[in-house]
Each structure stands twice: as structure tokens, then as C-alpha cells.
Amino acid sequence: MKEIAIIGDAQFALGFRLAGVRKVFETEDAEKVLEELLEDTAVGLVIISEKAKDSLSYKMQMKMEKIISPVTVVVGRTGSDDDLRRMIKKSIGVDM
């Protein structure tokens, strides 16, 4: 079974820690952590805060959007249900 990884600040990560997610990264260097997670075959889903995503270089943001596995989902105030639906369809090939 693939793991879930979280990237964000302490407040963002708290709920995921309480839910039992083990790979939680509270970091200022989201780019380095994301690069490592994209290479980790054990990770199937990366959830990244909008603030952490905004700190990424343009090149890393494009890589994050194009890569098929792991699926990356940005959680924040501007995300929409359509964005999440697109990510799920990209991941499993079925429109929810």
C-alpha cells in the first residue's frame, strides 16, 4: 500500500498527524522535501499546503503538475473541487 506524505507548516500538518499520517514534513524548504518525495516509490499521494507550493520554483511546480505518481494535491484557500477531481482522474483514470 502506498503512503501519504504531507508538506506544510506546523498548523497545516497537525490535523494530518492526528489522523495518523506518518510522513509529515514541517519545513521551510518545501522544494527539497518535494524533490525527495517525488523519487520515493513508497509514496502514492503528496498533499502540500498552498503556502508551501507558492514557495516552490516554477520548474518544480511544473514537474509537480506533470508527474503521474505520486499524485500531488495542493490544499489551500484557492483550490476548487474541479482541481481535486482532475487530480483524482489523473491518479486513477476515473472521473469521480
Rosetta blueprint (number, residue, H / E / L):
1 M L
2 K L
3 E E
4 I E
5 A E
6 I E
7 I E
8 G E
9 D L
10 A H
11 Q H
12 F H
13 A H
14 L H
15 G H
16 F H
17 R H
18 L H
19 A L
20 G L
21 V L
22 R L
23 K E
24 V E
25 F E
26 E E
27 T L
28 E L
29 D L
30 A H
31 E H
32 K H
33 V H
34 L H
35 E H
36 E H
37 L H
38 L H
39 E H
40 D L
41 T L
42 A L
43 V E
44 G E
45 L E
46 V E
47 I E
48 I E
49 S E
50 E H
51 K H
52 A H
53 K H
54 D H
55 S L
56 L L
57 S L
58 Y H
59 K H
60 M H
61 Q H
62 M H
63 K H
64 M H
65 E H
66 K H
67 I L
68 I L
69 S L
70 P L
71 V E
72 T E
73 V E
74 V E
75 V E
76 G L
77 R L
78 T L
79 G L
80 S L
81 D H
82 D H
83 D H
84 L H
85 R H
86 R H
87 M H
88 I H
89 K H
90 K H
91 S H
92 I H
93 G L
94 V L
95 D L
96 M L
